[in-house]
C-alpha cells in the first residue's frame, strides 16, 4: 500500500459575517472532517452546492486555516491548487501568467521559460496566449490555469472544477494529462459536481454533506 502523504485530522471551519447592526451569520463549512491521501492516488470529492467542497480543498492546500484540527503534509511534498475562483493577474498576458505560475510553484525562471511553448500548445489558446487575461472567457482562463499547473513538478495537484468548462476535446486532453501525472506517482484531489466524471477518473470518492464526508 502506498504511503500517506497528506492527512486532514478533525478539521472544523466556520464562516462568520455581519448581516446587521446586532446580528451575525454563521455557517459551519467543515465539521470534524478527516481524510487521508496516498501517493499516486486520485481522490474525488463530490457534494451539493454549499456542502464544503471548495472550502475543504483550500484548507488542504493551505490557503485557509481551520478553526480546529490540522492538515499534515509529508516533508518535502509540494501542493498546488488550481481553482476557477483563484484568478490570474488580469492585466498580464497568458504567457506572463504562465511564467509566474510556474515560478510560484517552485520552478526556476530558466526552467519555466523552456515550458512556455508547451503550455501555449496544451492550452490551445493560440494568439490569445499573448493577450491580457482580462480578454479571456472563463473557459480560456481554465485552459491557461490547467496547462500551467500540469507542467508544475508538484506532488499533489488539487483541482476545483477545473475540468467543468471548455470543449470536449480539452476535457479529454486534461483527463489524459492527469492520468499521466498519476503514472509518475503524483497524487490528485479532484472536486466536481459531475459525479460521472469523478467516477471515471478517481480511485476513491468522498461525498460531502454539510461539511461531513462519507467514502
Buried (B, 14 or more C-beta within 10 A) or exposed (E): EEEBBBBBBEBBBBEEEEEEEEEEEEBBBBBEBEBBBBBBBBBBBBBEEEBBBBBBBBBBBEBBEBBEBEBEBBEEBEBBBBBBEEBBEEEBBBBBBBBBBBBEBEBEEEEBEEBBEEBBEBBBBEEBBEBBBEEBEEBBBBBBBBBBBBBBEBBBBBBBBBBBBBEEEBBEBBBEBBEEBBEEEBBBBBBBBBEEBBEEBBEBBBBBEBBBBEE
